[in-house]
Amino acid sequence: MARDQLQVLNALDVAKTQLYHFTAIIIAGMGFFTDAYDLFSISLVAKLLGRIYYTKPGAPKPGILPPSVSSSVTGVALVGTLAGQLFFGWLGDKMGRKKVYGMTLLLMIVCSLASGLSFGSTPKGVLATLCFFRFWLGFGVGGDYPLSATIMSEYANKKTRGAFIAAVFAMQGFGILFSAIISLVVSAGFDHMYKAPTYEENPAASTVPQADYVWRIILMFGSLPAALTFYWRMKMPETARYTALVAKNAKQAAQDMAKVLNVELEAEEEKVEKISKNKANSFGLFSREFVKRHGLHLFGTTSTWFLLDIAFYSQNLFQKDVLSAIGWIPPAKTMNAVHEVFQISKAQSLIALCSTVPGYWFTVAFIDIIGRFAIQLMGFFFMTVFMFAVAIPYDHWTQREHRIGFVVMYALTFFFANFGPNATTFVVPAEIFPARLRSTCHGISAAAGKAGAIVGAYGFLYAAQNTDKTKTDAGYPPGIGVKNSLIVLGCINALGMLCTFAVPEPKGKSLEEASQETMDENEEAEEV
């Protein structure tokens, strides 16, 4: 099937792991580090925003963000991410991976800084500008998904390609952990410098004026890792697969990769011309041929990512609500505003350190040994098991003596999300589609995931409310409760396990074999 493979592409496939591989992982991975920091840091400061802007004098509990504001602040970056994935995914196939790569990073740097500088004379004004900047931040973050995955897959050798792409995605775990650590340091510093009583003791004095700087500093810090890698991102050459197979410039592809691999490579312009004239490889995204060859694959990558992100984002973005409900984070009224940020950050950093980060790196270690399919199926299975184990005896876990057990079970669902579908849904779409559609199809798959994240983020916010109207958070209608919400998430994980059977296994294949890209017309006729 891969008899027409170019020498330059074969050289990449059989190259030994060397420095340029690790350089590419760090350059692409820092984008994901920033992505995770920016998307998840908002959950650390959401309760502080409620205290600063929505506390009513004389209220028995500190203020919280109203439902519409809370869902907007949390969800607007996800909406931006979805739009960015589709737009930059398409643009990456039209203009080239490298040209678009710098745009996304620049957008992330500017909007991270701007988020912390949100302005306005009223709560609505401040939060409206915050939402505006977070939408465009999400737009830049969205572009990083298809571009980072595609660039890493096209640079990697076929033996360890899965581990390299997964390592880029694994930087997300460090981004989540880093956001919690920065939040811990900033809140601890401010809590030490500006002593304040608890809300119970003195509601008005429990939120010091300087607390307004805390959330701004935490959000603005997200620009730092992105800024540090901008120069190196601009220095990366375009991938050989895009240059040769899409731009049809065999000479440039050979020159670029000869520098990267330190070997002499032949341009093979005639072979590139032959591949480009092959009608079997010229079909578009909206064609019968694409549906026949890759329709089921695209359904598999989009459906599994959609279902995973409903569960993953509702768990991650509302971790503080779940941990508060079981008493792992003290009641808000027993803390001052800045100390509450410290407690939420401490809980999130422990979950990230003990389950989120290890899960990602287990995937990196085993993906090229046991394969993408097995890891994804196993991950969905254990997510289902542990989610039901948490949800069905939920009342048992809320009792004080069983709370540590609850946290362990909850952490295990995170571990198997990351040593499972959260990593593999990112890896596989970068391997199984043709070079001219690779970035677009990855963007579509990722956008389906973000649609699931939006469902999870908005849905869980309302669904997890108490069934008793007197016990719901201010402004929220009664929901189905945390227990029933977790049962629904368990069912969604089980459905993800079924959809995994539509996803092919690209382990050990070149990208051209996995995407059937070098198949000629005679071979296609034989397959039919």
C-alpha positions as CSV (number, residue, x, y, z in Angstrom):
1,M,0.0,0.0,0.0
2,A,2.9,2.4,0.8
3,R,5.0,1.5,-2.2
4,D,5.1,5.1,-3.5
5,Q,6.3,6.6,-0.2
6,L,8.8,9.4,-0.7
7,Q,12.3,8.9,0.6
8,V,12.0,12.0,2.8
9,L,8.8,10.6,4.5
10,N,10.4,7.2,4.9
11,A,13.4,8.8,6.5
12,L,11.1,10.5,9.1
13,D,9.3,7.2,9.7
14,V,12.5,5.2,10.4
15,A,14.5,8.0,12.1
16,K,15.9,7.1,15.6
17,T,14.6,9.2,18.4
18,Q,16.8,12.3,18.6
19,L,17.0,15.8,19.9
20,Y,14.6,17.4,17.3
21,H,11.8,15.0,18.5
22,F,12.1,16.3,22.1
23,T,12.4,19.9,20.8
24,A,9.2,19.5,18.9
25,I,7.4,17.9,21.9
26,I,8.4,20.9,24.1
27,I,7.5,23.6,21.5
28,A,4.2,22.0,20.7
29,G,3.6,20.9,24.3
30,M,4.0,24.4,25.8
31,G,1.0,25.4,23.8
32,F,-1.0,22.7,25.5
33,F,0.5,23.6,28.9
34,T,-0.8,27.2,28.3
35,D,-4.1,25.8,26.9
36,A,-4.8,23.8,30.1
37,Y,-3.6,26.6,32.4
38,D,-6.0,29.1,30.7
39,L,-9.0,26.8,30.5
40,F,-8.9,25.4,34.0
41,S,-7.6,28.4,36.0
42,I,-11.0,30.0,35.8
43,S,-12.5,27.3,38.0
44,L,-10.0,28.2,40.7
45,V,-11.1,31.9,40.8
46,A,-14.8,31.6,40.0
47,K,-15.9,31.6,43.7
48,L,-13.7,34.6,44.4
49,L,-15.4,36.5,41.5
50,G,-18.7,35.7,43.2
51,R,-17.5,37.0,46.5
52,I,-16.1,40.2,45.1
53,Y,-18.9,41.2,42.7
54,Y,-22.1,39.5,44.0
55,T,-22.0,39.4,47.8
56,K,-25.2,41.0,49.2
57,P,-24.9,42.9,52.6
58,G,-26.4,40.9,55.4
59,A,-26.6,37.6,53.4
60,P,-25.9,34.4,55.5
61,K,-23.5,33.1,52.8
62,P,-20.9,34.8,50.6
63,G,-22.0,35.8,47.1
64,I,-21.7,33.4,44.2
65,L,-21.8,34.1,40.4
66,P,-25.4,34.0,39.2
67,P,-26.2,30.9,37.0
68,S,-26.1,32.8,33.7
69,V,-22.8,34.6,34.6
70,S,-21.2,31.5,36.0
71,S,-22.0,29.4,32.9
72,S,-20.8,32.2,30.6
73,V,-17.5,32.8,32.4
74,T,-16.8,29.0,32.5
75,G,-18.2,28.2,29.1
76,V,-17.3,31.1,26.8
77,A,-13.7,30.0,26.4
78,L,-15.0,26.5,25.4
79,V,-17.2,28.1,22.7
80,G,-14.2,30.1,21.5
81,T,-12.1,26.9,21.5
82,L,-14.7,25.0,19.4
83,A,-14.7,27.9,16.8
84,G,-10.9,28.0,16.8
85,Q,-10.6,24.3,16.3
86,L,-12.7,24.3,13.1
87,F,-11.2,27.6,11.7
88,F,-7.5,26.9,12.4
89,G,-7.9,23.2,11.5
90,W,-9.2,24.2,8.1
91,L,-6.6,27.0,7.8
92,G,-3.7,24.6,8.7
93,D,-4.5,22.5,5.6
94,K,-4.9,25.5,3.4
95,M,-1.9,27.7,4.4
96,G,0.4,25.2,6.1
97,R,0.9,24.2,9.7
98,K,3.8,26.6,10.4
99,K,2.2,29.8,9.1
100,V,-0.9,29.4,11.3
101,Y,1.0,28.1,14.3
102,G,2.3,31.5,15.3
103,M,-1.1,33.2,15.0
104,T,-2.7,30.9,17.6
105,L,0.1,31.4,20.2
106,L,0.1,35.2,19.7
107,L,-3.7,35.2,20.3
108,M,-3.3,33.2,23.5
109,I,-0.5,35.5,24.9
110,V,-2.5,38.7,24.2
111,C,-5.8,37.4,25.5
112,S,-4.3,35.9,28.6
113,L,-3.0,39.3,29.6
114,A,-6.2,41.0,28.5
115,S,-8.3,38.6,30.7
116,G,-6.5,39.9,33.8
117,L,-7.0,43.5,32.7
118,S,-10.8,43.2,32.4
119,F,-12.3,46.5,33.1
120,G,-15.6,48.1,34.0
121,S,-17.3,50.2,36.7
122,T,-20.0,47.5,37.5
123,P,-19.8,43.7,38.0
124,K,-21.6,43.2,34.7
125,G,-19.0,45.4,32.9
126,V,-16.0,43.6,34.4
127,L,-17.4,40.1,33.7
128,A,-18.6,41.0,30.2
129,T,-15.1,42.2,29.2
130,L,-13.6,39.1,30.9
131,C,-16.0,36.9,28.8
132,F,-15.0,38.8,25.6
133,F,-11.3,38.2,26.1
134,R,-11.8,34.6,27.2
135,F,-13.7,33.9,24.0
136,W,-10.8,35.0,21.9
137,L,-8.4,33.3,24.3
138,G,-10.4,30.1,23.6
139,F,-10.2,30.8,19.9
140,G,-6.4,30.7,20.0
141,V,-6.4,27.7,22.3
142,G,-8.7,25.9,19.8
143,G,-6.2,26.4,16.9
144,D,-3.5,24.7,19.0
145,Y,-5.3,21.4,19.1
146,P,-5.3,20.4,15.4
147,L,-2.0,22.1,14.6
148,S,0.1,20.7,17.5
149,A,-1.2,17.2,17.0
150,T,-0.7,17.3,13.2
151,I,2.8,18.8,13.4
152,M,3.9,16.2,16.0
153,S,2.5,13.3,14.0
154,E,4.1,14.5,10.8
155,Y,7.5,15.0,12.5
156,A,7.5,11.7,14.5
157,N,8.8,8.2,13.5
158,K,6.3,5.5,13.2
159,K,7.7,3.4,16.0
160,T,7.1,6.0,18.8
161,R,4.7,8.4,17.1
162,G,1.9,7.6,19.6
163,A,4.1,8.4,22.6
164,F,5.3,11.7,21.0
165,I,1.8,13.0,20.2
166,A,0.6,11.8,23.7
167,A,3.6,13.6,25.3
168,V,2.5,16.9,23.7
169,F,-1.0,16.3,25.1
170,A,0.4,15.2,28.5
171,M,1.7,18.8,29.0
172,Q,-1.9,19.6,29.6
173,G,-1.6,17.8,33.0
174,F,1.3,20.0,33.9
175,G,-0.7,23.0,32.9
176,I,-3.5,22.1,35.2
177,L,-1.1,21.4,38.0
178,F,0.8,24.7,37.4
179,S,-2.5,26.7,37.4
180,A,-3.2,25.2,40.9
181,I,0.3,25.9,42.2
182,I,0.3,29.5,40.9
183,S,-3.1,30.0,42.5
184,L,-1.8,28.4,45.8
185,V,1.3,30.7,45.9
186,V,-0.6,33.9,45.0
187,S,-3.5,33.3,47.4
188,A,-1.2,32.2,50.2
189,G,0.9,35.4,49.7
190,F,-2.2,37.7,49.7
191,D,-3.8,35.8,52.6
192,H,-0.5,36.3,54.6
193,M,-0.1,40.0,53.7
194,Y,-3.7,41.1,54.1
195,K,-5.2,39.3,57.1
196,A,-9.0,39.1,57.0
197,P,-11.6,37.5,59.2
198,T,-13.9,34.7,58.0
199,Y,-17.3,35.5,56.5
200,E,-19.1,34.3,59.6
201,E,-17.0,36.7,61.8
202,N,-17.3,39.8,59.6
203,P,-18.9,39.5,56.2
204,A,-17.8,42.9,54.9
205,A,-14.1,42.6,56.0
206,S,-13.8,39.0,54.8
207,T,-13.1,40.1,51.2
208,V,-10.2,42.6,51.3
209,P,-10.0,45.1,48.4
210,Q,-6.7,43.6,47.3
211,A,-8.5,40.3,46.5
212,D,-9.4,41.8,43.2
213,Y,-5.7,41.5,42.2
214,V,-5.6,37.8,43.0
215,W,-7.8,36.5,40.2
216,R,-6.2,38.9,37.7
217,I,-2.6,37.8,38.5
218,I,-3.6,34.1,38.3
219,L,-5.3,34.5,34.9
220,M,-2.5,36.7,33.4
221,F,0.2,34.2,34.4
222,G,-1.0,32.0,31.6
223,S,0.7,34.2,29.0
224,L,4.2,33.4,30.4
225,P,4.8,29.8,29.1
226,A,3.3,30.7,25.7
227,A,5.6,33.8,25.4
228,L,8.6,31.7,26.2
229,T,8.1,29.4,23.3
230,F,7.0,31.9,20.6
231,Y,10.5,32.4,19.1
232,W,11.1,28.6,18.8
233,R,7.7,28.1,17.2
234,M,8.6,30.6,14.5
235,K,11.9,28.8,13.9
236,M,10.4,25.4,13.2
237,P,10.4,24.4,9.5
238,E,7.1,23.4,7.8
239,T,6.4,19.6,8.1
240,A,7.7,17.5,5.1
241,R,4.4,15.9,4.7
242,Y,2.6,19.2,4.1
243,T,5.3,20.6,1.9
244,A,5.6,17.4,-0.3
245,L,2.0,16.0,-0.3
246,V,-0.1,19.2,0.0
247,A,2.1,22.0,-1.3
248,K,3.8,19.6,-3.8
249,N,7.2,21.1,-3.2
250,A,9.5,18.0,-3.1
251,K,12.7,20.0,-3.2
252,Q,11.8,22.2,-0.2
253,A,10.6,19.2,1.8
254,A,13.9,17.4,1.2
255,Q,16.0,20.5,2.1
256,D,14.0,21.1,5.3
257,M,14.2,17.6,6.6
258,A,17.9,17.1,5.5
259,K,18.7,19.9,8.0
260,V,16.5,18.4,10.7
261,L,17.7,14.8,10.3
262,N,21.3,15.7,9.3
263,V,21.2,13.3,6.3
264,E,21.3,13.7,2.5
265,L,17.8,13.4,0.9
266,E,16.7,13.2,-2.7
267,A,14.0,15.6,-3.9
268,E,12.0,13.0,-5.9
269,E,9.9,15.6,-7.8
270,E,8.7,13.1,-10.3
271,K,7.3,10.8,-7.6
272,V,5.5,13.8,-5.9
273,E,4.0,14.7,-9.3
274,K,2.8,11.0,-9.8
275,I,1.2,11.0,-6.3
276,S,-0.5,14.3,-6.9
277,K,-2.0,13.1,-10.2
278,N,-3.4,10.0,-8.6
279,K,-7.2,10.4,-8.6
280,A,-7.6,8.0,-5.7
281,N,-5.9,10.7,-3.5
282,S,-7.6,13.8,-4.7
283,F,-11.1,13.5,-3.1
284,G,-12.3,16.3,-0.8
285,L,-13.9,16.2,2.6
286,F,-17.5,16.4,1.3
287,S,-17.2,13.6,-1.2
288,R,-18.5,10.0,-1.4
289,E,-15.0,8.7,-1.5
290,F,-14.2,10.3,1.8
291,V,-17.3,8.9,3.4
292,K,-16.4,5.4,2.0
293,R,-12.8,5.5,3.2
294,H,-13.0,7.6,6.3
295,G,-16.7,8.3,7.2
296,L,-16.8,5.6,9.9
297,H,-13.4,6.8,11.2
298,L,-14.6,10.4,11.5
299,F,-17.7,9.2,13.3
300,G,-15.6,7.2,15.7
301,T,-13.2,10.1,16.5
302,T,-16.0,12.7,16.8
303,S,-18.4,10.6,18.9
304,T,-15.8,9.3,21.4
305,W,-14.3,12.8,21.9
306,F,-17.8,14.3,22.3
307,L,-18.8,11.7,24.9
308,L,-15.5,11.8,26.8
309,D,-15.5,15.6,27.1
310,I,-19.0,15.7,28.6
311,A,-17.8,13.7,31.5
312,F,-14.2,15.0,31.6
313,Y,-15.0,18.7,31.6
314,S,-18.0,18.5,34.0
315,Q,-15.7,16.7,36.4
316,N,-12.7,19.1,36.0
317,L,-14.5,22.5,35.8
318,F,-16.8,21.7,38.7
319,Q,-14.3,19.7,40.9
320,K,-14.6,22.4,43.5
321,D,-18.4,21.9,43.7
322,V,-18.1,18.1,44.1
323,L,-15.3,18.4,46.7
324,S,-17.3,21.1,48.6
325,A,-20.4,18.9,48.6
326,I,-18.6,16.0,50.3
327,G,-16.9,18.5,52.8
328,W,-13.4,18.1,51.5
329,I,-13.3,21.9,51.0
330,P,-14.7,23.7,54.1
331,P,-18.0,25.7,53.9
332,A,-17.5,29.1,52.3
333,K,-18.7,31.0,55.3
334,T,-16.0,29.6,57.5
335,M,-13.2,31.2,55.3
336,N,-12.3,34.6,54.0
337,A,-12.3,35.2,50.3
338,V,-8.6,34.7,49.5
339,H,-8.3,31.6,51.8
340,E,-11.1,30.0,49.9
341,V,-9.1,30.3,46.7
342,F,-6.2,28.6,48.6
343,Q,-8.4,25.7,49.7
344,I,-9.8,25.1,46.2
345,S,-6.3,25.3,44.7
346,K,-5.0,22.8,47.3
347,A,-7.7,20.3,46.5
348,Q,-7.2,20.6,42.7
349,S,-3.4,20.4,43.0
350,L,-3.7,17.1,45.0
351,I,-6.1,15.6,42.4
352,A,-3.8,16.8,39.5
353,L,-0.6,15.5,41.2
354,C,-2.0,12.1,42.3
355,S,-4.2,11.2,39.3
356,T,-4.3,13.6,36.4
357,V,-0.6,14.0,35.6
358,P,0.3,10.2,36.2
359,G,-2.6,9.2,33.9
360,Y,-1.2,11.2,31.0
361,W,2.3,9.8,31.3
362,F,1.0,6.2,31.6
363,T,-0.5,6.7,28.2
364,V,2.8,8.0,26.9
365,A,4.6,4.9,28.3
366,F,2.2,2.3,26.9
367,I,0.5,3.7,23.8
368,D,3.0,2.2,21.4
369,I,3.1,-1.1,23.2
370,I,-0.6,-2.0,23.7
371,G,-2.1,0.4,21.1
372,R,-4.6,3.3,21.0
373,F,-7.7,1.1,20.8
374,A,-6.9,-1.0,23.9
375,I,-6.1,2.1,26.0
376,Q,-9.2,3.9,24.9
377,L,-11.5,0.9,25.6
378,M,-9.9,0.2,28.9
379,G,-10.1,3.9,29.9
380,F,-13.8,4.2,29.2
381,F,-14.5,0.9,30.9
382,F,-12.8,1.9,34.2
383,M,-14.2,5.5,34.0
384,T,-17.7,3.8,33.9
385,V,-16.9,1.5,36.8
386,F,-15.5,4.1,39.1
387,M,-18.1,6.7,38.2
388,F,-20.9,4.2,39.2
389,A,-18.8,3.2,42.3
390,V,-18.8,6.9,43.3
391,A,-22.4,7.7,42.3
392,I,-24.6,4.7,43.4
393,P,-23.5,4.7,47.1
394,Y,-23.1,8.5,47.0
395,D,-24.7,9.0,50.4
396,H,-22.2,6.6,51.9
397,W,-19.3,8.7,50.5
398,T,-20.6,12.0,51.9
399,Q,-20.3,10.8,55.5
400,R,-17.2,12.3,57.2
401,E,-15.4,8.9,57.8
402,H,-15.7,7.9,54.1
403,R,-14.6,11.1,52.5
404,I,-11.0,10.1,51.7
405,G,-12.4,7.0,50.0
406,F,-14.6,9.2,47.8
407,V,-11.6,11.3,46.8
408,V,-9.7,8.2,45.9
409,M,-12.5,6.9,43.7
410,Y,-13.0,10.3,42.1
411,A,-9.3,10.6,41.4
412,L,-9.3,7.1,39.8
413,T,-11.9,8.3,37.2
414,F,-9.4,11.1,36.3
415,F,-6.5,8.7,36.2
416,F,-8.3,6.4,33.7
417,A,-9.6,9.4,31.7
418,N,-6.0,10.4,31.1
419,F,-4.6,6.9,30.8
420,G,-7.4,6.4,28.4
421,P,-9.7,8.3,26.0
422,N,-8.6,11.9,27.0
423,A,-5.2,11.2,25.4
424,T,-6.2,8.7,22.7
425,T,-9.0,10.9,21.3
426,F,-6.3,13.5,20.7
427,V,-3.7,11.2,19.2
428,V,-5.7,9.1,16.7
429,P,-7.3,11.9,14.5
430,A,-3.8,13.1,13.7
431,E,-2.8,9.7,12.3
432,I,-5.7,8.2,10.3
433,F,-6.7,11.0,7.8
434,P,-4.8,12.1,4.6
435,A,-2.3,15.0,4.9
436,R,-4.4,17.4,2.9
437,L,-7.4,16.9,5.3
438,R,-5.5,15.9,8.5
439,S,-5.6,19.2,10.3
440,T,-9.3,19.8,9.2
441,C,-10.4,16.4,10.4
442,H,-8.5,16.7,13.7
443,G,-10.2,20.1,14.1
444,I,-13.6,18.6,13.5
445,S,-13.0,15.8,16.0
446,A,-11.7,18.2,18.6
447,A,-14.6,20.6,18.0
448,A,-17.0,17.7,18.7
449,G,-15.1,17.2,21.9
450,K,-15.6,20.8,22.9
451,A,-19.3,20.6,22.0
452,G,-19.3,17.8,24.6
453,A,-17.4,20.0,27.0
454,I,-20.0,22.8,26.6
455,V,-22.8,20.3,27.3
456,G,-20.9,19.1,30.4
457,A,-20.0,22.6,31.6
458,Y,-23.5,24.1,31.2
459,G,-25.5,20.9,31.9
460,F,-23.6,19.8,35.1
461,L,-23.9,23.3,36.6
462,Y,-27.7,23.0,36.6
463,A,-28.1,19.2,36.9
464,A,-26.0,18.9,40.0
465,Q,-28.2,21.3,42.0
466,N,-30.1,19.8,44.9
467,T,-33.6,18.4,44.2
468,D,-34.9,20.4,47.2
469,K,-35.5,24.0,46.0
470,T,-34.6,25.4,49.5
471,K,-31.1,23.9,49.2
472,T,-30.1,25.0,45.7
473,D,-27.5,27.7,45.1
474,A,-28.9,31.2,44.8
475,G,-30.6,31.8,41.4
476,Y,-30.5,28.1,40.3
477,P,-33.6,26.0,39.8
478,P,-33.7,22.5,41.4
479,G,-31.6,19.9,39.6
480,I,-31.3,16.1,39.8
481,G,-28.6,16.3,42.4
482,V,-24.9,15.4,42.4
483,K,-25.6,11.6,42.8
484,N,-27.9,11.4,39.7
485,S,-25.6,13.7,37.7
486,L,-22.7,11.3,38.3
487,I,-24.9,8.3,37.3
488,V,-25.7,10.1,34.0
489,L,-21.9,10.7,33.5
490,G,-21.3,6.9,34.1
491,C,-23.8,6.0,31.3
492,I,-22.1,8.5,29.0
493,N,-18.8,6.8,29.6
494,A,-20.3,3.4,28.8
495,L,-21.6,4.8,25.5
496,G,-18.1,6.1,24.7
497,M,-16.9,2.5,25.2
498,L,-19.3,1.3,22.4
499,C,-18.3,4.1,20.0
500,T,-14.6,3.2,20.4
501,F,-15.2,0.2,18.1
502,A,-15.5,2.7,15.1
503,V,-11.9,3.9,15.7
504,P,-9.1,2.1,13.7
505,E,-5.7,1.1,15.2
506,P,-2.8,3.0,13.5
507,K,-0.1,1.6,15.8
508,G,3.1,0.7,13.9
509,K,1.9,2.1,10.6
510,S,3.3,5.0,8.6
511,L,0.8,7.9,8.3
512,E,0.4,7.1,4.6
513,E,-0.5,3.5,5.4
514,A,-2.9,4.5,8.2
515,S,-4.7,7.1,6.0
516,Q,-4.5,4.9,2.8
517,E,-2.8,7.9,1.2
518,T,-0.4,6.2,-1.1
519,M,-3.0,3.7,-2.4
520,D,-3.1,3.8,-6.2
521,E,-6.2,3.3,-8.3
522,N,-5.5,-0.4,-9.0
523,E,-5.1,-1.1,-5.3
524,E,-8.4,0.7,-4.6
525,A,-10.2,-1.4,-7.2
526,E,-8.7,-4.6,-5.6
527,E,-10.0,-3.4,-2.1
528,V,-13.5,-2.9,-3.5
